[in-house]
Amino acid sequence: MTIKTPLQSGNTDWDRIAHTDAFKDLMAAKARFIVPATLFFMVYYFALPVLVGYAPELMKREVIGPLNVAYLFALSQFFMAWIVAGLYMRAASRFDGMAKKLLKNMERK
């Protein structure tokens, strides 16, 4: 009895692609960006309510007129979201290049 590998078993093109090293490298590259970026943003996002609860004196310290640290921190979250989105857009163009190269190599086979 012969055991067929996924590439020999007549699977779809997507199954063949999923078993290539180039596809695995693409998924690993995406994970190296997405996981840390998501963890960073979640910590940053939840830092506001945690700090308001555990360090209220710090958060109500006035910085500019009636604006306190908590308001500035809350506003900074909008900018941080835009920054993370911009970084992802830059990384996504690299991921797109890797995907195009992978598909071009698959067409040759």
KOLGU-4560 file (N, C-alpha, C; in nm, 3 decimals, padded with zeros to 5 digits):
<recs>
<n_xx: 00.083 n_yy: -00.117 n_zz: 00.000 ca_xx: 00.000 ca_yy: 00.000 ca_zz: 00.000 c_xx: 00.088 c_yy: 00.124 c_zz: 00.000 mol: A seq: 1 type: MET>
<n_xx: 00.060 n_yy: 00.216 n_zz: -00.093 ca_xx: 00.137 ca_yy: 00.339 ca_zz: -00.105 c_xx: 00.059 c_yy: 00.454 c_zz: -00.044 mol: A seq: 2 type: THR>
<n_xx: 00.126 n_yy: 00.531 n_zz: 00.038 ca_xx: 00.062 ca_yy: 00.649 ca_zz: 00.098 c_xx: 00.096 c_yy: 00.768 c_zz: 00.011 mol: A seq: 3 type: ILE>
<n_xx: -00.005 n_yy: 00.840 n_zz: -00.032 ca_xx: 00.018 ca_yy: 00.955 ca_zz: -00.117 c_xx: 00.036 c_yy: 01.080 c_zz: -00.032 mol: A seq: 4 type: LYS>
<n_xx: 00.128 n_yy: 01.166 n_zz: -00.076 ca_xx: 00.145 ca_yy: 01.295 ca_zz: -00.009 c_xx: 00.034 c_yy: 01.387 c_zz: -00.057 mol: A seq: 5 type: THR>
<n_xx: 00.011 n_yy: 01.499 n_zz: 00.014 ca_xx: -00.095 ca_yy: 01.591 ca_zz: -00.030 c_xx: -00.077 c_yy: 01.641 c_zz: -00.172 mol: A seq: 6 type: PRO>
<n_xx: 00.047 n_yy: 01.655 n_zz: -00.218 ca_xx: 00.068 ca_yy: 01.703 ca_zz: -00.355 c_xx: 00.038 c_yy: 01.596 c_zz: -00.459 mol: A seq: 7 type: LEU>
<n_xx: 00.042 n_yy: 01.470 n_zz: -00.420 ca_xx: 00.018 ca_yy: 01.361 ca_zz: -00.515 c_xx: -00.127 c_yy: 01.313 c_zz: -00.514 mol: A seq: 8 type: GLN>
<n_xx: -00.203 n_yy: 01.350 n_zz: -00.415 ca_xx: -00.334 ca_yy: 01.290 ca_zz: -00.398 c_xx: -00.444 c_yy: 01.354 c_zz: -00.482 mol: A seq: 9 type: SER>
<n_xx: -00.411 n_yy: 01.445 n_zz: -00.571 ca_xx: -00.514 ca_yy: 01.506 ca_zz: -00.656 c_xx: -00.591 c_yy: 01.615 c_zz: -00.586 mol: A seq: 10 type: GLY>
<n_xx: -00.535 n_yy: 01.676 n_zz: -00.483 ca_xx: -00.602 ca_yy: 01.785 ca_zz: -00.414 c_xx: -00.611 c_yy: 01.907 c_zz: -00.505 mol: A seq: 11 type: ASN>
<n_xx: -00.688 n_yy: 02.004 n_zz: -00.465 ca_xx: -00.704 ca_yy: 02.126 ca_zz: -00.543 c_xx: -00.575 c_yy: 02.205 c_zz: -00.544 mol: A seq: 12 type: THR>
<n_xx: -00.571 n_yy: 02.307 n_zz: -00.630 ca_xx: -00.452 ca_yy: 02.394 ca_zz: -00.634 c_xx: -00.428 c_yy: 02.460 c_zz: -00.500 mol: A seq: 13 type: ASP>
<n_xx: -00.536 n_yy: 02.498 n_zz: -00.430 ca_xx: -00.520 ca_yy: 02.563 ca_zz: -00.300 c_xx: -00.455 c_yy: 02.469 c_zz: -00.200 mol: A seq: 14 type: TRP>
<n_xx: -00.489 n_yy: 02.342 n_zz: -00.207 ca_xx: -00.425 ca_yy: 02.244 ca_zz: -00.118 c_xx: -00.276 c_yy: 02.231 c_zz: -00.151 mol: A seq: 15 type: ASP>
<n_xx: -00.244 n_yy: 02.233 n_zz: -00.277 ca_xx: -00.103 ca_yy: 02.225 ca_zz: -00.319 c_xx: -00.028 c_yy: 02.349 c_zz: -00.271 mol: A seq: 16 type: ARG>
<n_xx: -00.090 n_yy: 02.464 n_zz: -00.287 ca_xx: -00.027 ca_yy: 02.590 ca_zz: -00.244 c_xx: -00.003 c_yy: 02.588 c_zz: -00.093 mol: A seq: 17 type: ILE>
<n_xx: -00.102 n_yy: 02.542 n_zz: -00.018 ca_xx: -00.093 ca_yy: 02.542 ca_zz: 00.128 c_xx: 00.021 c_yy: 02.456 c_zz: 00.180 mol: A seq: 18 type: ALA>
<n_xx: 00.068 n_yy: 02.362 n_zz: 00.100 ca_xx: 00.174 ca_yy: 02.273 ca_zz: 00.143 c_xx: 00.312 c_yy: 02.317 c_zz: 00.097 mol: A seq: 19 type: HIS>
<n_xx: 00.321 n_yy: 02.432 n_zz: 00.031 ca_xx: 00.451 ca_yy: 02.480 ca_zz: -00.016 c_xx: 00.522 c_yy: 02.557 c_zz: 00.095 mol: A seq: 20 type: THR>
<n_xx: 00.654 n_yy: 02.558 n_zz: 00.087 ca_xx: 00.733 ca_yy: 02.634 ca_zz: 00.185 c_xx: 00.709 c_yy: 02.783 c_zz: 00.171 mol: A seq: 21 type: ASP>
<n_xx: 00.689 n_yy: 02.830 n_zz: 00.048 ca_xx: 00.666 ca_yy: 02.973 ca_zz: 00.026 c_xx: 00.537 c_yy: 03.019 c_zz: 00.095 mol: A seq: 22 type: ALA>
<n_xx: 00.432 n_yy: 02.937 n_zz: 00.090 ca_xx: 00.307 ca_yy: 02.972 ca_zz: 00.156 c_xx: 00.324 c_yy: 02.973 c_zz: 00.308 mol: A seq: 23 type: PHE>
<n_xx: 00.397 n_yy: 02.875 n_zz: 00.358 ca_xx: 00.423 ca_yy: 02.870 ca_zz: 00.502 c_xx: 00.504 c_yy: 02.991 c_zz: 00.547 mol: A seq: 24 type: LYS>
<n_xx: 00.600 n_yy: 03.033 n_zz: 00.463 ca_xx: 00.677 ca_yy: 03.153 ca_zz: 00.494 c_xx: 00.588 c_yy: 03.276 c_zz: 00.494 mol: A seq: 25 type: ASP>
<n_xx: 00.494 n_yy: 03.284 n_zz: 00.399 ca_xx: 00.401 ca_yy: 03.397 ca_zz: 00.394 c_xx: 00.315 c_yy: 03.402 c_zz: 00.520 mol: A seq: 26 type: LEU>
<n_xx: 00.261 n_yy: 03.289 n_zz: 00.560 ca_xx: 00.178 ca_yy: 03.286 ca_zz: 00.680 c_xx: 00.259 c_yy: 03.320 c_zz: 00.805 mol: A seq: 27 type: MET>
<n_xx: 00.383 n_yy: 03.274 n_zz: 00.810 ca_xx: 00.469 ca_yy: 03.305 ca_zz: 00.925 c_xx: 00.501 c_yy: 03.455 c_zz: 00.928 mol: A seq: 28 type: ALA>
<n_xx: 00.526 n_yy: 03.514 n_zz: 00.812 ca_xx: 00.555 ca_yy: 03.658 ca_zz: 00.806 c_xx: 00.433 c_yy: 03.739 c_zz: 00.852 mol: A seq: 29 type: ALA>
<n_xx: 00.316 n_yy: 03.698 n_zz: 00.809 ca_xx: 00.194 ca_yy: 03.767 ca_zz: 00.852 c_xx: 00.175 c_yy: 03.754 c_zz: 01.003 mol: A seq: 30 type: LYS>
<n_xx: 00.198 n_yy: 03.637 n_zz: 01.055 ca_xx: 00.181 ca_yy: 03.615 ca_zz: 01.200 c_xx: 00.283 c_yy: 03.696 c_zz: 01.279 mol: A seq: 31 type: ALA>
<n_xx: 00.407 n_yy: 03.709 n_zz: 01.226 ca_xx: 00.508 ca_yy: 03.788 ca_zz: 01.296 c_xx: 00.469 c_yy: 03.934 c_zz: 01.307 mol: A seq: 32 type: ARG>
<n_xx: 00.387 n_yy: 03.983 n_zz: 01.215 ca_xx: 00.339 ca_yy: 04.121 ca_zz: 01.226 c_xx: 00.209 c_yy: 04.129 c_zz: 01.305 mol: A seq: 33 type: PHE>
<n_xx: 00.113 n_yy: 04.047 n_zz: 01.268 ca_xx: -00.023 ca_yy: 04.060 ca_zz: 01.322 c_xx: -00.030 c_yy: 04.030 c_zz: 01.471 mol: A seq: 34 type: ILE>
<n_xx: 00.035 n_yy: 03.926 n_zz: 01.517 ca_xx: 00.024 ca_yy: 03.888 ca_zz: 01.658 c_xx: 00.083 c_yy: 03.996 c_zz: 01.750 mol: A seq: 35 type: VAL>
<n_xx: 00.208 n_yy: 04.041 n_zz: 01.727 ca_xx: 00.259 ca_yy: 04.147 ca_zz: 01.815 c_xx: 00.181 c_yy: 04.278 c_zz: 01.803 mol: A seq: 36 type: PRO>
<n_xx: 00.140 n_yy: 04.315 n_zz: 01.682 ca_xx: 00.065 ca_yy: 04.439 ca_zz: 01.665 c_xx: -00.068 c_yy: 04.433 c_zz: 01.739 mol: A seq: 37 type: ALA>
<n_xx: -00.135 n_yy: 04.320 n_zz: 01.731 ca_xx: -00.262 ca_yy: 04.304 ca_zz: 01.801 c_xx: -00.243 c_yy: 04.307 c_zz: 01.952 mol: A seq: 38 type: THR>
<n_xx: -00.143 n_yy: 04.236 n_zz: 02.000 ca_xx: -00.116 ca_yy: 04.235 ca_zz: 02.144 c_xx: -00.081 c_yy: 04.375 c_zz: 02.194 mol: A seq: 39 type: LEU>
<n_xx: 00.005 n_yy: 04.446 n_zz: 02.119 ca_xx: 00.041 ca_yy: 04.582 ca_zz: 02.158 c_xx: -00.083 c_yy: 04.670 c_zz: 02.166 mol: A seq: 40 type: PHE>
<n_xx: -00.166 n_yy: 04.666 n_zz: 02.062 ca_xx: -00.281 ca_yy: 04.755 ca_zz: 02.060 c_xx: -00.381 c_yy: 04.719 c_zz: 02.169 mol: A seq: 41 type: PHE>
<n_xx: -00.400 n_yy: 04.591 n_zz: 02.198 ca_xx: -00.493 ca_yy: 04.552 ca_zz: 02.304 c_xx: -00.443 c_yy: 04.601 c_zz: 02.440 mol: A seq: 42 type: MET>
<n_xx: -00.314 n_yy: 04.588 n_zz: 02.465 ca_xx: -00.258 ca_yy: 04.638 ca_zz: 02.591 c_xx: -00.274 c_yy: 04.789 c_zz: 02.598 mol: A seq: 43 type: VAL>
<n_xx: -00.245 n_yy: 04.857 n_zz: 02.488 ca_xx: -00.257 ca_yy: 05.003 ca_zz: 02.483 c_xx: -00.402 c_yy: 05.045 c_zz: 02.505 mol: A seq: 44 type: TYR>
<n_xx: -00.493 n_yy: 04.976 n_zz: 02.441 ca_xx: -00.635 ca_yy: 05.009 ca_zz: 02.451 c_xx: -00.687 c_yy: 04.990 c_zz: 02.594 mol: A seq: 45 type: TYR>
<n_xx: -00.654 n_yy: 04.878 n_zz: 02.655 ca_xx: -00.706 ca_yy: 04.849 ca_zz: 02.789 c_xx: -00.626 c_yy: 04.917 c_zz: 02.899 mol: A seq: 46 type: PHE>
<n_xx: -00.514 n_yy: 04.980 n_zz: 02.865 ca_xx: -00.438 ca_yy: 05.054 ca_zz: 02.966 c_xx: -00.519 c_yy: 05.172 c_zz: 03.020 mol: A seq: 47 type: ALA>
<n_xx: -00.600 n_yy: 05.235 n_zz: 02.935 ca_xx: -00.678 ca_yy: 05.351 ca_zz: 02.980 c_xx: -00.773 c_yy: 05.315 c_zz: 03.095 mol: A seq: 48 type: LEU>
<n_xx: -00.863 n_yy: 05.219 n_zz: 03.079 ca_xx: -00.952 ca_yy: 05.190 ca_zz: 03.192 c_xx: -00.878 c_yy: 05.136 c_zz: 03.314 mol: A seq: 49 type: PRO>
<n_xx: -00.772 n_yy: 05.062 n_zz: 03.290 ca_xx: -00.695 ca_yy: 05.010 ca_zz: 03.404 c_xx: -00.629 c_yy: 05.125 c_zz: 03.480 mol: A seq: 50 type: VAL>
<n_xx: -00.568 n_yy: 05.218 n_zz: 03.407 ca_xx: -00.504 ca_yy: 05.331 ca_zz: 03.473 c_xx: -00.605 c_yy: 05.422 c_zz: 03.542 mol: A seq: 51 type: LEU>
<n_xx: -00.720 n_yy: 05.440 n_zz: 03.480 ca_xx: -00.824 ca_yy: 05.522 ca_zz: 03.543 c_xx: -00.868 c_yy: 05.457 c_zz: 03.674 mol: A seq: 52 type: VAL>
<n_xx: -00.876 n_yy: 05.326 n_zz: 03.676 ca_xx: -00.917 ca_yy: 05.255 ca_zz: 03.797 c_xx: -00.811 c_yy: 05.249 c_zz: 03.904 mol: A seq: 53 type: GLY>
<n_xx: -00.684 n_yy: 05.225 n_zz: 03.863 ca_xx: -00.579 ca_yy: 05.203 ca_zz: 03.961 c_xx: -00.489 c_yy: 05.323 c_zz: 03.986 mol: A seq: 54 type: TYR>
<n_xx: -00.489 n_yy: 05.421 n_zz: 03.897 ca_xx: -00.406 ca_yy: 05.541 ca_zz: 03.916 c_xx: -00.489 c_yy: 05.666 c_zz: 03.884 mol: A seq: 55 type: ALA>
<n_xx: -00.599 n_yy: 05.686 n_zz: 03.955 ca_xx: -00.687 ca_yy: 05.799 ca_zz: 03.921 c_xx: -00.620 c_yy: 05.935 c_zz: 03.938 mol: A seq: 56 type: PRO>
<n_xx: -00.530 n_yy: 05.946 n_zz: 04.035 ca_xx: -00.464 ca_yy: 06.075 ca_zz: 04.056 c_xx: -00.376 c_yy: 06.111 c_zz: 03.937 mol: A seq: 57 type: GLU>
<n_xx: -00.307 n_yy: 06.015 n_zz: 03.882 ca_xx: -00.225 ca_yy: 06.038 ca_zz: 03.763 c_xx: -00.314 c_yy: 06.077 c_zz: 03.645 mol: A seq: 58 type: LEU>
<n_xx: -00.421 n_yy: 06.006 n_zz: 03.626 ca_xx: -00.506 ca_yy: 06.027 ca_zz: 03.509 c_xx: -00.583 c_yy: 06.159 c_zz: 03.514 mol: A seq: 59 type: MET>
<n_xx: -00.609 n_yy: 06.212 n_zz: 03.633 ca_xx: -00.683 ca_yy: 06.339 ca_zz: 03.637 c_xx: -00.590 c_yy: 06.460 c_zz: 03.649 mol: A seq: 60 type: LYS>
<n_xx: -00.461 n_yy: 06.436 n_zz: 03.639 ca_xx: -00.365 ca_yy: 06.546 ca_zz: 03.640 c_xx: -00.384 c_yy: 06.630 c_zz: 03.513 mol: A seq: 61 type: ARG>
<n_xx: -00.405 n_yy: 06.759 n_zz: 03.531 ca_xx: -00.427 ca_yy: 06.848 ca_zz: 03.417 c_xx: -00.295 c_yy: 06.875 c_zz: 03.345 mol: A seq: 62 type: GLU>
<n_xx: -00.301 n_yy: 06.869 n_zz: 03.213 ca_xx: -00.182 ca_yy: 06.886 ca_zz: 03.131 c_xx: -00.187 c_yy: 07.020 c_zz: 03.057 mol: A seq: 63 type: VAL>
<n_xx: -00.295 n_yy: 07.041 n_zz: 02.983 ca_xx: -00.315 ca_yy: 07.165 ca_zz: 02.907 c_xx: -00.453 c_yy: 07.218 c_zz: 02.943 mol: A seq: 64 type: ILE>
<n_xx: -00.456 n_yy: 07.320 n_zz: 03.025 ca_xx: -00.584 ca_yy: 07.375 ca_zz: 03.067 c_xx: -00.668 c_yy: 07.268 c_zz: 03.135 mol: A seq: 65 type: GLY>
<n_xx: -00.793 n_yy: 07.252 n_zz: 03.092 ca_xx: -00.878 ca_yy: 07.150 ca_zz: 03.155 c_xx: -00.852 c_yy: 07.008 c_zz: 03.103 mol: A seq: 66 type: PRO>
<n_xx: -00.766 n_yy: 06.993 n_zz: 03.000 ca_xx: -00.737 ca_yy: 06.858 ca_zz: 02.948 c_xx: -00.646 c_yy: 06.784 c_zz: 03.044 mol: A seq: 67 type: LEU>
<n_xx: -00.691 n_yy: 06.667 n_zz: 03.082 ca_xx: -00.609 ca_yy: 06.588 ca_zz: 03.173 c_xx: -00.546 c_yy: 06.470 c_zz: 03.099 mol: A seq: 68 type: ASN>
<n_xx: -00.464 n_yy: 06.394 n_zz: 03.170 ca_xx: -00.391 ca_yy: 06.282 ca_zz: 03.112 c_xx: -00.488 c_yy: 06.180 c_zz: 03.052 mol: A seq: 69 type: VAL>
<n_xx: -00.599 n_yy: 06.153 n_zz: 03.119 ca_xx: -00.695 ca_yy: 06.054 ca_zz: 03.069 c_xx: -00.752 c_yy: 06.094 c_zz: 02.934 mol: A seq: 70 type: ALA>
<n_xx: -00.789 n_yy: 06.223 n_zz: 02.917 ca_xx: -00.842 ca_yy: 06.268 ca_zz: 02.787 c_xx: -00.735 c_yy: 06.257 c_zz: 02.678 mol: A seq: 71 type: TYR>
<n_xx: -00.614 n_yy: 06.297 n_zz: 02.709 ca_xx: -00.508 ca_yy: 06.289 ca_zz: 02.609 c_xx: -00.476 c_yy: 06.144 c_zz: 02.574 mol: A seq: 72 type: LEU>
<n_xx: -00.479 n_yy: 06.056 n_zz: 02.673 ca_xx: -00.455 ca_yy: 05.914 ca_zz: 02.647 c_xx: -00.566 c_yy: 05.859 c_zz: 02.557 mol: A seq: 73 type: PHE>
<n_xx: -00.691 n_yy: 05.896 n_zz: 02.587 ca_xx: -00.804 ca_yy: 05.850 ca_zz: 02.505 c_xx: -00.791 c_yy: 05.900 c_zz: 02.362 mol: A seq: 74 type: ALA>
<n_xx: -00.754 n_yy: 06.026 n_zz: 02.344 ca_xx: -00.735 ca_yy: 06.079 ca_zz: 02.210 c_xx: -00.618 c_yy: 06.012 c_zz: 02.138 mol: A seq: 75 type: LEU>
<n_xx: -00.515 n_yy: 05.978 n_zz: 02.213 ca_xx: -00.399 ca_yy: 05.913 ca_zz: 02.152 c_xx: -00.434 c_yy: 05.776 c_zz: 02.094 mol: A seq: 76 type: SER>
<n_xx: -00.539 n_yy: 05.715 n_zz: 02.145 ca_xx: -00.578 ca_yy: 05.584 ca_zz: 02.092 c_xx: -00.624 c_yy: 05.593 c_zz: 01.947 mol: A seq: 77 type: GLN>
<n_xx: -00.686 n_yy: 05.704 n_zz: 01.908 ca_xx: -00.722 ca_yy: 05.723 ca_zz: 01.767 c_xx: -00.597 c_yy: 05.727 c_zz: 01.681 mol: A seq: 78 type: PHE>
<n_xx: -00.499 n_yy: 05.803 n_zz: 01.724 ca_xx: -00.375 ca_yy: 05.814 ca_zz: 01.647 c_xx: -00.301 c_yy: 05.681 c_zz: 01.643 mol: A seq: 79 type: PHE>
<n_xx: -00.303 n_yy: 05.609 n_zz: 01.754 ca_xx: -00.235 ca_yy: 05.480 ca_zz: 01.757 c_xx: -00.303 c_yy: 05.382 c_zz: 01.662 mol: A seq: 80 type: MET>
<n_xx: -00.433 n_yy: 05.386 n_zz: 01.654 ca_xx: -00.505 ca_yy: 05.298 ca_zz: 01.559 c_xx: -00.464 c_yy: 05.331 c_zz: 01.417 mol: A seq: 81 type: ALA>
<n_xx: -00.453 n_yy: 05.460 n_zz: 01.385 ca_xx: -00.412 ca_yy: 05.500 ca_zz: 01.249 c_xx: -00.268 c_yy: 05.458 c_zz: 01.222 mol: A seq: 82 type: TRP>
<n_xx: -00.183 n_yy: 05.471 n_zz: 01.321 ca_xx: -00.042 ca_yy: 05.430 ca_zz: 01.303 c_xx: -00.032 c_yy: 05.281 c_zz: 01.278 mol: A seq: 83 type: ILE>
<n_xx: -00.102 n_yy: 05.202 n_zz: 01.358 ca_xx: -00.098 ca_yy: 05.056 ca_zz: 01.340 c_xx: -00.156 c_yy: 05.019 c_zz: 01.204 mol: A seq: 84 type: VAL>
<n_xx: -00.263 n_yy: 05.085 n_zz: 01.163 ca_xx: -00.322 ca_yy: 05.059 ca_zz: 01.031 c_xx: -00.223 c_yy: 05.094 c_zz: 00.920 mol: A seq: 85 type: ALA>
<n_xx: -00.154 n_yy: 05.206 n_zz: 00.934 ca_xx: -00.054 ca_yy: 05.244 ca_zz: 00.834 c_xx: 00.061 c_yy: 05.145 c_zz: 00.826 mol: A seq: 86 type: GLY>
<n_xx: 00.107 n_yy: 05.100 n_zz: 00.942 ca_xx: 00.214 ca_yy: 04.999 ca_zz: 00.944 c_xx: 00.167 c_yy: 04.869 c_zz: 00.880 mol: A seq: 87 type: LEU>
<n_xx: 00.041 n_yy: 04.834 n_zz: 00.904 ca_xx: -00.011 ca_yy: 04.712 ca_zz: 00.842 c_xx: -00.020 c_yy: 04.728 c_zz: 00.690 mol: A seq: 88 type: TYR>
<n_xx: -00.063 n_yy: 04.845 n_zz: 00.645 ca_xx: -00.071 ca_yy: 04.867 ca_zz: 00.499 c_xx: 00.066 c_yy: 04.851 c_zz: 00.435 mol: A seq: 89 type: MET>
<n_xx: 00.169 n_yy: 04.903 n_zz: 00.502 ca_xx: 00.304 ca_yy: 04.889 ca_zz: 00.449 c_xx: 00.347 c_yy: 04.742 c_zz: 00.447 mol: A seq: 90 type: ARG>
<n_xx: 00.318 n_yy: 04.671 n_zz: 00.555 ca_xx: 00.353 ca_yy: 04.529 ca_zz: 00.562 c_xx: 00.270 c_yy: 04.447 c_zz: 00.464 mol: A seq: 91 type: ALA>
<n_xx: 00.144 n_yy: 04.486 n_zz: 00.443 ca_xx: 00.057 ca_yy: 04.412 ca_zz: 00.352 c_xx: 00.109 c_yy: 04.417 c_zz: 00.209 mol: A seq: 92 type: ALA>
<n_xx: 00.172 n_yy: 04.527 n_zz: 00.170 ca_xx: 00.228 ca_yy: 04.533 ca_zz: 00.035 c_xx: 00.341 c_yy: 04.432 c_zz: 00.021 mol: A seq: 93 type: SER>
<n_xx: 00.416 n_yy: 04.410 n_zz: 00.128 ca_xx: 00.520 ca_yy: 04.307 ca_zz: 00.126 c_xx: 00.457 c_yy: 04.168 c_zz: 00.118 mol: A seq: 94 type: ARG>
<n_xx: 00.348 n_yy: 04.147 n_zz: 00.194 ca_xx: 00.278 ca_yy: 04.018 ca_zz: 00.189 c_xx: 00.222 c_yy: 03.993 c_zz: 00.049 mol: A seq: 95 type: PHE>
<n_xx: 00.167 n_yy: 04.098 n_zz: -00.013 ca_xx: 00.113 ca_yy: 04.084 ca_zz: -00.149 c_xx: 00.222 c_yy: 04.044 c_zz: -00.247 mol: A seq: 96 type: ASP>
<n_xx: 00.340 n_yy: 04.102 n_zz: -00.232 ca_xx: 00.452 ca_yy: 04.065 ca_zz: -00.318 c_xx: 00.491 c_yy: 03.919 c_zz: -00.301 mol: A seq: 97 type: GLY>
<n_xx: 00.491 n_yy: 03.874 n_zz: -00.177 ca_xx: 00.522 ca_yy: 03.733 ca_zz: -00.151 c_xx: 00.417 c_yy: 03.642 c_zz: -00.213 mol: A seq: 98 type: MET>
<n_xx: 00.290 n_yy: 03.682 n_zz: -00.204 ca_xx: 00.181 ca_yy: 03.600 ca_zz: -00.259 c_xx: 00.189 c_yy: 03.596 c_zz: -00.411 mol: A seq: 99 type: ALA>
<n_xx: 00.219 n_yy: 03.709 n_zz: -00.475 ca_xx: 00.231 ca_yy: 03.711 ca_zz: -00.621 c_xx: 00.345 c_yy: 03.622 c_zz: -00.668 mol: A seq: 100 type: LYS>
<n_xx: 00.457 n_yy: 03.629 n_zz: -00.596 ca_xx: 00.571 ca_yy: 03.544 ca_zz: -00.631 c_xx: 00.535 c_yy: 03.396 c_zz: -00.616 mol: A seq: 101 type: LYS>
<n_xx: 00.463 n_yy: 03.363 n_zz: -00.509 ca_xx: 00.420 ca_yy: 03.225 ca_zz: -00.486 c_xx: 00.329 c_yy: 03.177 c_zz: -00.600 mol: A seq: 102 type: LEU>
<n_xx: 00.231 n_yy: 03.259 n_zz: -00.637 ca_xx: 00.139 ca_yy: 03.221 ca_zz: -00.744 c_xx: 00.210 c_yy: 03.208 c_zz: -00.878 mol: A seq: 103 type: LEU>
<n_xx: 00.306 n_yy: 03.297 n_zz: -00.903 ca_xx: 00.381 ca_yy: 03.288 ca_zz: -01.028 c_xx: 00.461 c_yy: 03.159 c_zz: -01.034 mol: A seq: 104 type: LYS>
<n_xx: 00.519 n_yy: 03.120 n_zz: -00.921 ca_xx: 00.594 ca_yy: 02.993 ca_zz: -00.916 c_xx: 00.502 c_yy: 02.873 c_zz: -00.932 mol: A seq: 105 type: ASN>
<n_xx: 00.380 n_yy: 02.882 n_zz: -00.882 ca_xx: 00.284 ca_yy: 02.772 ca_zz: -00.896 c_xx: 00.237 c_yy: 02.758 c_zz: -01.040 mol: A seq: 106 type: MET>
<n_xx: 00.226 n_yy: 02.869 n_zz: -01.111 ca_xx: 00.183 ca_yy: 02.864 ca_zz: -01.252 c_xx: 00.286 c_yy: 02.793 c_zz: -01.338 mol: A seq: 107 type: GLU>
<n_xx: 00.412 n_yy: 02.804 n_zz: -01.301 ca_xx: 00.520 ca_yy: 02.740 ca_zz: -01.378 c_xx: 00.519 c_yy: 02.589 c_zz: -01.363 mol: A seq: 108 type: ARG>
<n_xx: 00.463 n_yy: 02.543 n_zz: -01.253 ca_xx: 00.467 ca_yy: 02.398 ca_zz: -01.227 c_xx: 00.356 c_yy: 02.325 c_zz: -01.297 mol: A seq: 109 type: LYS>
</recs>
